[in-house]
């Protein structure tokens, strides 16, 4: 058996701000675990991993080496873009040109992409 992705860690100066953004963006819950760490996860069981938001003393200094790609669920890309911007995301230019996706950053500058394909969820993801 191979390994299983269980946690993605996001470093943050303001872990509350970053956790609130990702919980709202993904429609997930957030809680503090037994170790005092701030966790963002899907309590419905539709996702097999959680985000762990850890406080760090320094700001992000360079482009992410890893980023999330988000697909709109139940709305088109333009509608989801407006929703994410209202939550605190901002557009960023990393030299991407004019692709079909939109490059954004969370409130602390962590880049992510909003893809064009709309996803309709009728059940668990297909594996």
C-alpha positions as CSV (number, residue, x, y, z in Angstrom):
1,X,0.0,0.0,0.0
2,X,1.2,3.5,-0.8
3,X,1.0,6.5,1.5
4,X,-2.2,8.5,2.0
5,X,-2.4,12.3,1.9
6,X,-3.8,13.3,5.3
7,X,-2.7,16.9,5.9
8,X,-1.7,19.9,4.0
9,X,0.1,22.5,6.2
10,X,-0.2,26.2,5.6
11,X,2.1,28.6,7.4
12,X,0.6,31.9,8.4
13,X,1.3,35.0,10.4
14,X,-2.4,35.3,11.3
15,X,-3.6,31.7,11.4
16,X,-7.1,32.7,12.3
17,X,-7.4,34.9,9.2
18,X,-6.0,32.2,6.9
19,X,-8.1,29.4,8.4
20,X,-11.2,31.5,8.2
21,X,-10.5,32.2,4.5
22,X,-9.9,28.6,3.6
23,X,-12.9,27.3,5.6
24,X,-15.2,29.8,3.8
25,X,-13.6,29.2,0.4
26,X,-14.0,25.4,0.6
27,X,-17.2,25.3,2.6
28,X,-15.4,23.4,5.4
29,X,-15.4,23.6,9.1
30,X,-12.5,24.7,11.4
31,X,-11.6,23.7,14.8
32,X,-8.7,23.5,17.3
33,X,-7.3,20.0,17.8
34,X,-6.0,18.4,21.0
35,X,-2.5,19.9,20.3
36,X,-3.9,23.4,19.9
37,X,-3.4,23.4,16.2
38,X,-6.0,25.1,13.9
39,X,-7.6,22.6,11.5
40,X,-9.8,23.2,8.5
41,X,-11.6,20.1,7.2
42,X,-14.7,18.7,5.6
43,X,-16.7,17.1,8.4
44,X,-19.1,15.6,5.8
45,X,-16.5,13.0,4.9
46,X,-16.2,14.1,1.2
47,X,-12.4,14.8,1.6
48,X,-9.7,12.5,2.9
49,X,-7.4,15.2,4.1
50,X,-7.4,18.4,6.2
51,X,-5.6,21.7,6.2
52,X,-3.5,22.5,9.2
53,X,-2.8,26.2,9.7
54,X,0.3,26.9,11.7
55,X,1.5,30.2,13.1
56,X,5.0,31.3,11.9
57,X,6.9,34.4,12.8
58,X,7.8,35.5,9.2
59,X,5.9,36.5,6.0
60,X,5.8,34.5,2.8
61,X,8.9,35.5,0.8
62,X,8.6,33.8,-2.6
63,X,6.1,32.1,-5.0
64,X,4.7,28.9,-3.6
65,X,6.3,25.7,-4.8
66,X,2.9,23.9,-4.3
67,X,-0.6,25.4,-4.8
68,X,-4.2,24.4,-4.8
69,X,-6.4,24.3,-7.9
70,X,-10.1,25.0,-7.1
71,X,-13.1,24.1,-9.3
72,X,-16.3,26.0,-8.9
73,X,-19.2,23.8,-7.6
74,X,-22.7,24.7,-8.6
75,X,-21.7,28.1,-10.2
76,X,-19.5,29.3,-13.0
77,X,-16.0,30.6,-12.8
78,X,-17.0,34.3,-12.8
79,X,-19.5,33.8,-10.0
80,X,-17.0,31.8,-7.9
81,X,-14.3,34.5,-8.6
82,X,-16.5,37.2,-7.2
83,X,-17.3,35.0,-4.1
84,X,-13.6,34.3,-3.4
85,X,-12.6,38.0,-3.9
86,X,-15.3,39.0,-1.4
87,X,-13.8,36.5,1.1
88,X,-10.4,38.2,0.9
89,X,-8.7,36.6,-2.1
90,X,-6.9,38.9,-4.6
91,X,-5.8,38.5,-8.2
92,X,-2.0,38.0,-8.7
93,X,0.2,38.0,-11.7
94,X,2.9,35.4,-11.7
95,X,3.6,35.7,-15.4
96,X,0.8,33.3,-16.3
97,X,-0.4,35.2,-19.4
98,X,-4.1,34.7,-20.4
99,X,-5.0,31.1,-19.3
100,X,-8.5,29.7,-18.8
101,X,-7.8,29.7,-15.0
102,X,-7.5,32.7,-12.7
103,X,-4.5,33.0,-10.4
104,X,-5.4,34.3,-6.9
105,X,-3.8,34.6,-3.5
106,X,-5.3,34.1,-0.1
107,X,-5.1,36.9,2.5
108,X,-1.4,36.1,3.2
109,X,-0.4,35.8,-0.4
110,X,-0.5,32.0,-0.9
111,X,-1.2,31.5,-4.5
112,X,-4.0,29.2,-5.8
113,X,-5.8,28.8,-9.1
114,X,-9.5,29.0,-9.9
115,X,-10.2,26.7,-12.8
116,X,-12.9,27.2,-15.4
117,X,-14.7,23.8,-15.4
118,X,-17.7,23.7,-13.2
119,X,-18.2,20.7,-11.0
120,X,-21.6,19.2,-10.0
121,X,-21.4,17.0,-7.0
122,X,-24.0,14.2,-6.9
123,X,-22.1,11.9,-4.7
124,X,-18.6,11.0,-3.6
125,X,-15.8,11.8,-6.0
126,X,-15.0,9.2,-8.7
127,X,-11.7,7.5,-8.0
